[in-house]
Amino acid sequence: MSAPAAAHHDELEQAEISPAWKAALAAFDADLRRRAVAAKTRRAYGIDADQFAGWASARGLEPRTVAIRSLRRYAAGLSG
């Protein structure tokens, strides 16, 4: 793996999703269902949200502690 690719991989490293994230993701999906969001859209949002939750969990960030700076760092890793 090249150095830039390795840095990109490290930036997006994930961990097992914490219980707090699991609860937040379930609440998010329940809200999407309540608003009658299409199943394929819910599934796509769920994949993205799961990936972010894993990334945040790997860094010890819980749903109530995520700040804009954390979101920017995650987004930068995606575009890496």
DSSP file with accessible surface (Angstrom, degrees, kcal/mol):
  #  RESIDUE AA STRUCTURE BP1 BP2  ACC     N-H-->O    O-->H-N    N-H-->O    O-->H-N    TCO  KAPPA ALPHA  PHI   PSI    X-CA   Y-CA   Z-CA
    1    1 A M              0   0  170      0, 0.0     5,-0.0     0, 0.0     0, 0.0   0.000 360.0 360.0 360.0 133.6    0.0    0.0    0.0
    2    2 A S     >  -     0   0   71      1,-0.1     4,-2.9     4,-0.0     5,-0.2  -0.249 360.0-107.6 -69.3 161.5    1.4    3.4   -0.9
    3    3 A A  H  > S+     0   0   81      1,-0.2     4,-2.6     2,-0.2     5,-0.2   0.931 120.0  46.8 -58.4 -47.3    2.0    6.0    1.8
    4    4 A P  H  > S+     0   0   98      0, 0.0     4,-2.4     0, 0.0    -1,-0.2   0.927 114.1  48.4 -62.5 -39.0   -0.9    8.2    0.8
    5    5 A A  H  > S+     0   0   42      2,-0.2     4,-2.6     1,-0.2    -2,-0.2   0.909 111.5  49.7 -65.9 -39.8   -3.2    5.2    0.6
    6    6 A A  H  X S+     0   0   31     -4,-2.9     4,-2.7     2,-0.2    -1,-0.2   0.918 110.7  49.6 -64.6 -41.5   -2.0    4.0    4.0
    7    7 A A  H  X S+     0   0   59     -4,-2.6     4,-2.2    -5,-0.2    -2,-0.2   0.915 111.4  49.5 -63.0 -41.4   -2.6    7.4    5.5
    8    8 A H  H  X S+     0   0   59     -4,-2.4     4,-1.3    -5,-0.2    -2,-0.2   0.938 111.4  49.2 -62.6 -44.0   -6.1    7.4    4.0
    9    9 A H  H  < S+     0   0  108     -4,-2.6     3,-0.5     1,-0.2     4,-0.3   0.925 111.4  48.9 -61.6 -45.5   -6.8    3.9    5.4
   10   10 A D  H >< S+     0   0   92     -4,-2.7     3,-1.1     1,-0.2    -1,-0.2   0.884 106.7  56.6 -61.6 -38.5   -5.6    5.0    8.8
   11   11 A E  H 3< S+     0   0   67     -4,-2.2    -1,-0.2     1,-0.2    -2,-0.2   0.824 113.5  40.1 -63.9 -30.4   -7.8    8.1    8.7
   12   12 A L  T 3< S+     0   0   38     -4,-1.3    -1,-0.2    -3,-0.5    -2,-0.2   0.294  81.8 142.9-103.8  10.1  -10.9    5.9    8.1
   13   13 A E    <   -     0   0  108     -3,-1.1     2,-0.3    -4,-0.3    45,-0.2  -0.205  34.9-156.4 -52.7 138.2  -10.0    3.1   10.5
   14   14 A Q        -     0   0   91     44,-0.1     2,-0.3    43,-0.1    41,-0.2  -0.803  12.6-162.5-120.5 161.1  -13.1    1.8   12.3
   15   15 A A        -     0   0   45     39,-1.5    43,-0.2    -2,-0.3    42,-0.2  -0.777  47.1 -64.4-127.5 175.0  -13.9    0.0   15.5
   16   16 A E        -     0   0  159     -2,-0.3     2,-0.2    41,-0.1    -1,-0.1  -0.394  65.9-102.6 -60.3 138.9  -16.8   -2.0   16.7
   17   17 A I        -     0   0   35      1,-0.1    37,-0.1    -2,-0.1    -1,-0.1  -0.480  37.8-122.2 -70.9 131.0  -19.8    0.4   17.0
   18   18 A S     >  -     0   0   17     35,-0.3     4,-2.6    -2,-0.2     5,-0.2  -0.242  21.5-109.4 -69.6 159.1  -20.4    1.4   20.6
   19   19 A P  H  > S+     0   0  109      0, 0.0     4,-2.4     0, 0.0     5,-0.2   0.878 120.0  55.7 -56.6 -37.2  -23.8    0.8   22.3
   20   20 A A  H  > S+     0   0   45      1,-0.2     4,-2.2     2,-0.2     5,-0.1   0.909 109.5  45.8 -63.7 -40.9  -24.5    4.6   22.2
   21   21 A W  H  > S+     0   0   23      2,-0.2     4,-3.1     1,-0.2     5,-0.2   0.900 109.5  54.7 -67.7 -39.8  -23.9    4.7   18.5
   22   22 A K  H  X S+     0   0  109     -4,-2.6     4,-2.2     1,-0.2    -2,-0.2   0.928 110.6  46.4 -58.9 -42.3  -26.1    1.6   18.0
   23   23 A A  H  X S+     0   0   64     -4,-2.4     4,-2.4     2,-0.2    -1,-0.2   0.917 113.1  48.9 -65.8 -42.0  -28.9    3.3   19.9
   24   24 A A  H  X S+     0   0   36     -4,-2.2     4,-2.5     1,-0.2    -2,-0.2   0.911 111.6  49.3 -65.0 -40.4  -28.5    6.5   17.8
   25   25 A L  H  X S+     0   0   27     -4,-3.1     4,-2.6     2,-0.2    -1,-0.2   0.895 110.7  50.2 -66.2 -38.8  -28.4    4.6   14.6
   26   26 A A  H  X S+     0   0   63     -4,-2.2     4,-2.6    -5,-0.2    -2,-0.2   0.910 111.4  48.6 -64.5 -40.7  -31.6    2.7   15.6
   27   27 A A  H  X S+     0   0   64     -4,-2.4     4,-2.3     2,-0.2    -2,-0.2   0.903 110.7  51.5 -65.4 -39.8  -33.3    6.0   16.4
   28   28 A F  H  X S+     0   0   82     -4,-2.5     4,-2.4     2,-0.2    -2,-0.2   0.943 111.7  46.1 -61.6 -47.3  -32.2    7.5   13.1
   29   29 A D  H  X S+     0   0   52     -4,-2.6     4,-2.6     1,-0.2    -2,-0.2   0.911 110.7  53.1 -64.0 -39.7  -33.6    4.5   11.2
   30   30 A A  H  X S+     0   0   55     -4,-2.6     4,-2.6     1,-0.2    -1,-0.2   0.904 109.1  49.8 -61.9 -39.2  -36.9    4.7   13.2
   31   31 A D  H  X S+     0   0   52     -4,-2.3     4,-1.9     2,-0.2    -1,-0.2   0.918 110.0  50.1 -65.6 -41.4  -37.2    8.4   12.3
   32   32 A L  H  <>S+     0   0    1     -4,-2.4     5,-2.6     1,-0.2    -2,-0.2   0.916 112.1  48.2 -63.1 -40.6  -36.6    7.6    8.6
   33   33 A R  H ><5S+     0   0  144     -4,-2.6     3,-1.9     1,-0.2    -2,-0.2   0.923 108.5  53.9 -63.7 -42.7  -39.3    4.9    8.7
   34   34 A R  H 3<5S+     0   0  179     -4,-2.6    -1,-0.2     1,-0.3    -2,-0.2   0.869 109.2  48.8 -60.2 -34.4  -41.7    7.3   10.5
   35   35 A R  T 3<5S-     0   0  133     -4,-1.9    -1,-0.3    -5,-0.2    -2,-0.2   0.323 116.0-118.3 -89.1   9.5  -41.2    9.7    7.6
   36   36 A A  T < 5 +     0   0   86     -3,-1.9    -3,-0.2     1,-0.2     2,-0.2   0.835  46.1 177.5  58.0  40.1  -41.8    6.9    5.1
   37   37 A V      < -     0   0   30     -5,-2.6    -1,-0.2    -6,-0.1     5,-0.1  -0.510  40.0 -94.8 -71.3 139.0  -38.3    7.2    3.5
   38   38 A A     >  -     0   0   60     -2,-0.2     4,-2.7     1,-0.1     5,-0.2  -0.186  28.8-119.5 -57.2 146.9  -37.9    4.6    0.8
   39   39 A A  H  > S+     0   0   49      1,-0.2     4,-2.6     2,-0.2     5,-0.2   0.880 112.9  50.9 -57.6 -43.0  -36.2    1.3    1.8
   40   40 A K  H  > S+     0   0  161      2,-0.2     4,-2.3     1,-0.2    -1,-0.2   0.890 111.3  48.6 -65.3 -37.2  -33.2    1.8   -0.6
   41   41 A T  H  > S+     0   0   54      2,-0.2     4,-2.9     1,-0.2     5,-0.3   0.932 111.5  49.4 -66.8 -44.7  -32.6    5.3    0.7
   42   42 A R  H  X S+     0   0   41     -4,-2.7     4,-2.7     1,-0.2    -2,-0.2   0.910 111.2  50.3 -59.3 -42.4  -32.7    4.1    4.3
   43   43 A R  H  X S+     0   0  147     -4,-2.6     4,-2.3    -5,-0.2    -2,-0.2   0.934 111.9  47.0 -63.6 -44.4  -30.3    1.3    3.5
   44   44 A A  H  X S+     0   0   47     -4,-2.3     4,-2.1     1,-0.2    -2,-0.2   0.934 114.5  46.5 -63.7 -45.8  -27.9    3.8    1.8
   45   45 A Y  H  X S+     0   0  114     -4,-2.9     4,-3.0     1,-0.2     5,-0.2   0.898 111.0  54.2 -61.4 -40.2  -28.1    6.2    4.7
   46   46 A G  H  X S+     0   0   23     -4,-2.7     4,-2.8    -5,-0.3    -2,-0.2   0.900 106.7  50.0 -62.3 -41.6  -27.6    3.3    7.1
   47   47 A I  H  X S+     0   0   90     -4,-2.3     4,-2.2     2,-0.2    -1,-0.2   0.952 114.4  44.5 -61.9 -48.1  -24.4    2.2    5.4
   48   48 A D  H  X S+     0   0   96     -4,-2.1     4,-2.3     1,-0.2    -2,-0.2   0.922 115.0  47.8 -62.9 -43.9  -23.0    5.7    5.5
   49   49 A A  H  X S+     0   0   23     -4,-3.0     4,-2.8     1,-0.2    -1,-0.2   0.900 110.3  52.4 -66.4 -38.9  -24.1    6.2    9.1
   50   50 A D  H  X S+     0   0   74     -4,-2.8     4,-2.3    -5,-0.2    -1,-0.2   0.905 109.3  50.0 -61.6 -42.3  -22.7    2.8   10.2
   51   51 A Q  H  X S+     0   0   79     -4,-2.2     4,-2.2     2,-0.2    -2,-0.2   0.922 112.6  46.2 -63.8 -43.5  -19.3    3.7    8.7
   52   52 A F  H  X S+     0   0   28     -4,-2.3     4,-3.1     2,-0.2     5,-0.2   0.925 111.2  52.5 -64.8 -42.0  -19.2    7.1   10.4
   53   53 A A  H  X S+     0   0    0     -4,-2.8     4,-2.7     1,-0.2   -35,-0.3   0.897 109.9  48.9 -62.0 -39.1  -20.3    5.5   13.7
   54   54 A G  H  X S+     0   0    0     -4,-2.3     4,-2.1     2,-0.2   -39,-1.5   0.921 112.3  48.2 -65.2 -42.7  -17.4    2.9   13.4
   55   55 A W  H  X S+     0   0    2     -4,-2.2     4,-0.8   -41,-0.2    -2,-0.2   0.942 114.5  45.6 -61.6 -47.2  -15.0    5.7   12.7
   56   56 A A  H ><>S+     0   0    0     -4,-3.1     5,-2.8     1,-0.2     3,-0.9   0.910 110.6  53.3 -65.0 -41.3  -16.2    7.7   15.6
   57   57 A S  H ><5S+     0   0   18     -4,-2.7     3,-1.7     1,-0.3    -1,-0.2   0.893 102.9  58.1 -60.7 -38.7  -16.2    4.7   17.9
   58   58 A A  H 3<5S+     0   0   41     -4,-2.1    -1,-0.3     1,-0.3    -2,-0.2   0.758 110.4  44.7 -62.9 -22.2  -12.5    4.0   17.0
   59   59 A R  T <<5S-     0   0   81     -3,-0.9    -1,-0.3    -4,-0.8    -2,-0.2   0.275 118.5-109.1-104.9   7.5  -11.7    7.5   18.3
   60   60 A G  T < 5 +     0   0   57     -3,-1.7     2,-0.5     1,-0.3    -3,-0.2   0.683  69.7 145.7  74.2  18.4  -13.8    7.3   21.4
   61   61 A L      < -     0   0   34     -5,-2.8    -1,-0.3    -6,-0.2    -2,-0.1  -0.764  31.5-161.3 -92.2 131.0  -16.4    9.8   20.1
   62   62 A E    >>  -     0   0   69     -2,-0.5     3,-2.3    -3,-0.1     4,-0.8  -0.692  35.4 -99.9-104.9 162.1  -20.0    9.2   21.2
   63   63 A P  G >4 S+     0   0   40      0, 0.0     3,-0.7     0, 0.0    -1,-0.1   0.861 122.5  49.1 -51.3 -39.5  -23.0   10.7   19.4
   64   64 A R  G 34 S+     0   0  244      1,-0.2    -3,-0.0     3,-0.0     0, 0.0   0.581 112.1  49.5 -79.4  -6.5  -23.4   13.5   21.9
   65   65 A T  G <4 S+     0   0   83     -3,-2.3     2,-0.3     2,-0.1    -1,-0.2   0.414  76.2 118.8-112.6   1.7  -19.8   14.5   21.7
   66   66 A V    <<  -     0   0   38     -4,-0.8     2,-0.2    -3,-0.7   -10,-0.0  -0.538  44.5-169.1 -72.1 128.3  -19.2   14.7   17.9
   67   67 A A    >>  -     0   0   54     -2,-0.3     4,-1.9     1,-0.1     3,-0.6  -0.709  38.3-101.1-112.9 167.1  -18.2   18.2   16.9
   68   68 A I  H 3> S+     0   0  111      1,-0.3     4,-2.6    -2,-0.2     5,-0.2   0.884 121.8  59.3 -54.2 -39.7  -18.0   19.9   13.5
   69   69 A R  H 3> S+     0   0  174      1,-0.2     4,-2.2     2,-0.2    -1,-0.3   0.896 104.5  50.2 -58.6 -40.4  -14.2   19.4   13.7
   70   70 A S  H <> S+     0   0   21     -3,-0.6     4,-2.4     2,-0.2    -1,-0.2   0.906 109.8  50.2 -64.9 -41.6  -14.7   15.6   13.9
   71   71 A L  H  X S+     0   0   78     -4,-1.9     4,-2.7     1,-0.2    -2,-0.2   0.905 110.2  50.2 -63.6 -40.3  -17.1   15.7   10.9
   72   72 A R  H  X S+     0   0  157     -4,-2.6     4,-2.6     2,-0.2    -2,-0.2   0.911 109.8  50.7 -63.6 -41.5  -14.5   17.7    8.9
   73   73 A R  H  X S+     0   0  122     -4,-2.2     4,-1.8    -5,-0.2    -2,-0.2   0.921 112.0  47.3 -63.2 -42.3  -11.8   15.2    9.8
   74   74 A Y  H  X S+     0   0   25     -4,-2.4     4,-1.6     2,-0.2    -2,-0.2   0.948 112.7  48.6 -63.2 -47.5  -14.0   12.3    8.7
   75   75 A A  H  X S+     0   0   50     -4,-2.7     4,-1.7     1,-0.2    -2,-0.2   0.886 108.2  54.6 -61.7 -38.5  -14.9   14.0    5.5
   76   76 A A  H  X S+     0   0   58     -4,-2.6     4,-0.8     1,-0.2    -1,-0.2   0.896 106.1  52.7 -62.7 -37.6  -11.3   14.8    4.7
   77   77 A G  H  < S+     0   0    2     -4,-1.8    -1,-0.2     1,-0.2     3,-0.2   0.844 106.4  53.9 -65.8 -32.3  -10.5   11.1    5.1
   78   78 A L  H  < S+     0   0   95     -4,-1.6    -1,-0.2     1,-0.2    -2,-0.2   0.874 113.7  40.0 -69.0 -37.7  -13.2   10.2    2.6
   79   79 A S  H  <        0   0  103     -4,-1.7    -1,-0.2     1,-0.2    -2,-0.2   0.527 360.0 360.0 -88.6  -5.9  -11.8   12.5    0.0
   80   80 A G     <        0   0   77     -4,-0.8    -1,-0.2    -3,-0.2    -2,-0.1   0.728 360.0 360.0 -44.6 360.0   -8.2   11.5    0.8
